[in-house]
Amino acid sequence: MVKDNIVKIKERVALVCSKANRDLSDIKIVAVSKGRGIEDMKEAVACGLTDIGENRVQEAIAKYNELRTGEPANRRTIEWHMIGHLQANKVKDAVRIFDLIQSVDSLSLASEINKEAQKINKVQDILVEIKTSPEITKFGLKPEEAPEVIKEISGFNNLNIKGLMTIAPLVSNTDYARPYFRLLKELRAKINDSWHLSMGMTDDFEVAIEEGADIIRIGRGIFEG
Ligand SMILES: *Cc1c(COP(=O)(O)O)cnc(C)c1O
């Protein structure tokens, strides 16, 4: 089932790339496996989706440990993405396992991650989460405060900012999500045009790719149906 779903998702990604004149090889699909079982995750990895997204640290650690004991070929290639709100008391564990923390939503969290990364001599890759729709999502920097805060985050020696992330509101027509994605792209243009844009989920990834996403986060489209 997971395998068939992935084939379909990849076809849709390829189609929108060709329509939107985007390079297919530029798009990274993160398989969002929160709440899913380890067997389904193994199937996704076997299908070549080696980027795994989780939103809770404890759940991620359990899965991380389980997948690490599997085939060497599997564990070598997996990259772990933290995509949920990170509490200060979970930062230490998060820094230990995640390759990319996509949900850095405040200066104080960035500071905490920097501190823990320093302790283990790691430079932690992060994305800064932006609240592109004030009414819907709870977490993220406001677009108007983002440039200033990001400048401060850039000063942390053990953080490497790789880009921006956003969650668009749920809308009845995915075209309505477009302004939020566009806003993230415009913000990037003001700060660093080489940065990644993590935006787009099962229902809206096509519009996100049209608007410049190069990291999409797919859960239901891979693990359900
Ligand atoms: C759950 C989740 C996703 C995946 O959502 P689907 O609609 O299942 O594709 C993507 N990003 C974040 C931040 C999530 O929490």
The ligand as an ORCA input file, in Angstrom:
! r2SCAN-3c Opt
* xyz 0 1
  C       1.488     16.145      9.834
  C       2.325     17.163      9.180
  C       2.589     17.116      7.799
  C       1.989     16.073      6.875
  O       0.629     16.352      6.678
  P      -0.254     15.472      5.653
  O      -1.437     16.335      5.414
  O      -0.550     14.201      6.355
  O       0.575     15.281      4.431
  C       3.422     18.080      7.274
  N       3.971     19.052      8.042
  C       3.736     19.129      9.365
  C       4.369     20.224     10.149
  C       2.904     18.199      9.972
  O       2.672     18.298     11.287
*
